[in-house]
Amino acid sequence: MNREVLVGSDAKVIGSSNPSDVGIKGTIVDETAHMLDIEDENGTIRRIIKKNVILEIDGVHVDGMTILGRSENRIKNRIKLKRR
């Protein structure tokens, strides 16, 4: 999961150092190196700091620390690993 593009995936915050983030669920609409933008069912976009959360993405639990960085760099690193 940590080497996939996350935009378009369904996500739910199941743990966070910020209690107000727990329970946020919706579709990931944007991703930066350190943030995720999740659009909830009301159309509100919530910005979540990756390193502070544990997410459920498409039924898989993901620690935010494992998805830090830009998605294009995660994909590039996957290609380098396959070549070795």
Long-range contacts (C-beta under 8 A, 24 or more apart in sequence): 1-57, 1-60, 1-62, 1-66, 1-67, 2-62, 2-66, 2-67, 2-74, 3-74, 3-75, 3-77, 3-78, 4-71, 4-74, 5-31, 5-71, 5-75, 6-31, 6-36, 6-57, 6-67, 6-71, 7-31, 7-71, 9-57, 9-58, 10-57, 10-58, 11-36, 11-38, 11-55, 11-56, 11-57, 12-55, 12-56, 13-38, 13-48, 13-53, 13-54, 13-55, 14-54, 14-55, 14-56, 14-61, 15-53, 15-54, 16-48, 16-52, 16-53, 16-54, 17-52, 17-53, 18-49, 18-52, 21-46, 21-48, 21-52, 21-53, 24-48, 28-57, 31-70, 31-71, 32-70, 33-68, 33-69, 33-70, 34-68
